Amino acid sequence: MKRVRLISLMLLVAVLSSPVAAQSPIIVRDSLGAGALQTTCFLLGCSVNEQIDGSLGNVFLITSPPGVPLQFFLQNLLGQLGIVDAEPDLLLHLMQSQTWPTPSGLYDTNPVNYYGTTVWNGYANQPAVGIIGLPAVQSQQNLRTTGTGTVAVIDTGVDPTHPVLQSVILPGYDFTRNQGGGSELTDVNQSSMAVVNGASPVQVNQSSMAVVNQQGSSTFSQPQYADFGHGTMVAGIIHLVAPNAQILPLKAFHADGTGNLSDVLRAIYYAAQHNANVLSMSFDFASYSQELANAINYADRTGAICVASAGNDGQQEMVYPAGLSNVIGVASTSNNDTLSSFSNYGQPPVWVGAPGEGIITTYPYGTYAAGWGTSFSAPFVSGTVALLRGVSPRLNQQSAAQAISNAIYISPALGNGRLDVYQAIRAWCHTSQQC
């Protein structure tokens, strides 16, 4: 009883002596579980919103009490029995680049067969495919692999109806709405949506630098759709590299490119607990998060291999999750094997580079787009990990990173070099003795 009175008195003093503070979402780890956290929040005046770590039951999202300064509340919270750590729930933004010319391949709409589906030739045979040595892997009998397992795409969602992707898309989950299904089409008012067809290429999605064939492009040029299509574009690159790998769409970002750290964490735990073999994360942020590190460590222990973009600030800086030791961080390279001007560089966070300029890939409503940025470099590596797993399922984070380090060396800015799928597969074949 005395403890309850002391806590209440401390909170009252904080409220009376400080400006009015807004309620804040906070990520909390409580070693004693949900019941103990409910008791703690009863004492401190906070509220428990949802569980973050799935079946584990130790990480939660709470809301701080009204009128209490955040730092004071965190200090008080961390002093409670069972509380291991607590941190503010960050608002994240998908990466931005700049406008570039439309790649010629986006006009190459000639249909070709690609592992059982009909795709545009400009997609299947774009320059990046040859640069990373994918045809050499596809043509050699002893190295041939088309990928296996499940790649979780933590992004804006994926269009599950796209003809190129629909055969490999799993149901997924939408963490922005707390409902099943990872479709990004839920962000669009279907009744007012412009019909997408084979019109001339136009600029849309200035955040993700998409150039897409569609009619009524003004719909997606609006700020609320700044990153609409981002997840479908990422998924299309993974499928290009590993056409037989399944894709698990986990929607943690809105169409405007914003998302909460808590939803990203929930997506990581969900992926790990639903047998994802690869986590593809085309986003970055500058602040270290202990709970992000904990989530990645958990995914690593389940055997999932984590890949993330290194960022588009054009400088050497530490970003996360790419900067974590058990994540493969990916920079962007040009078609001339140079560091892209917009790409972050230096190791860490960069383990390897991959093409990231004018990458032609799938876009919602059955069409295609081109993207610039490390967002579109990372899925080349995610797809390569799925190919490596197709050689031997014994692959883990360390062996995947080691195989991918067999790259084309360019400069220290790109870590181990530019991704070479052929060399990576050869190296893993030798190590695993499976070829």
C-alpha positions, 0 to 999 in steps of 0.5 A: 500500500505504501508503494502505491501511495509513493508512486502516485505521489511521484506522478502527481508531483511530475504532473504539477511541476511540468508542462502538459505532456501528451500520451506516448506509445512505448515498447516495453519488455516485461520478463513477468509477462502480460499480467505483471505489466497490467499491474504495473500500468494500474500503478503508473496510469499507463495502458497496455495496447497489444502484444508485439512478440507473438507467442513469446509474451514478453514485449508489448506496446503501451501508452503512457499516462496523460500529463506525465513527461515521457522521460520521467515516466520511462525512468519510473517504468524501468524501476518496476519489477520485471521491466527489462527495457522500454523505448518510444515507439518510433515513426518510420519512413520508407527511403527516398531517392530522386527522379531519374530518366525512364529506363528503356526496358520499361517500354519493352512489353514483349511477352516472354515465358518466365518459369511458368508465367508470362512477363514483360521482356523488359523485366525478365531480361533487364541489365541488372539480371546479367550484371549479377550473373543470374543467367549463368546460374540458370543455365548451368545444370550443376548450379541450377536453382530457382529458389525455395522456402519463404521470403517475408517482405516487410513493407507496404504490402504486396498486390496478391492479384498480380499475374506474375506474383499470384502463384507464389504469394502467401496470405500474409498479415496487415499490421497497420489494420490488425487483420489477415492478408498483406495486400497493399490494395487495401490502401486504395479506394477501389471505387475511385481508383484509376484503371491501370493499363498499357498507357505511356510511362509516367512519373508517380511515387516520387518517394520510391521513384516508380515510373509506371505504365498506367492511366490516371497517374495523378491518383498515385502522385498524391502524397497519401500514395507516395509509396504505394506499390513499394512492397509489390516492387520489392516482391517482384525483384525477389521473384525475378531472382528466385521464381520458385520461392514463396513470398509472405507479405507483411504490411507494416507501412502505409501507402504514404511510406510511414510506419511504426517501429512496433509494427515492424517488430510485430512483423519480424516476430510473425515472420520468424514464428511462421517459418519464414526463411528470409526477411527482406527489409527495404527500410532504414532508420538512424536510431538504435533500438534494443528491441529491434536488435532483440527481434532480429536475434530471435529471427536469427535463432529460428534460422531466418536470414535477414537482409536490409537496405543500407539507406539513400542518404549518400553518406557513410552512416550507421543505419538499422536494421542493416547495421546490426551484425546479423543482418546483410546490409545492401548498398546500391550500384549503377549498371556500370558497377559504381556506387550509386550517388544516392547510396549510403556506403561503408562497412558497416552497414554495407556488407555488399552492393547490388544494382539499384538504378532503374530496376524494372519490376512488378507494380500493382494492378498487373503492370510494371514500374522502375525504381531507384534506391537501396530499397530495390538493391536489397531484394536482389540479395534476399532472392539470392539467399532463397537461391542458396537455400535451394542448394542446401536448406542447412543455410544460416545467417553466417553461411549465407553472408559468407557465400554472398561475400564472394562478390565482385570487389569494387571499393571499400565503400561497397564492403565485399563488393557487388553481388555476383549470384554465380560466385555466391552459389558456387561458394555455397555449393563447395561449402555445403558439398551439395553440387 
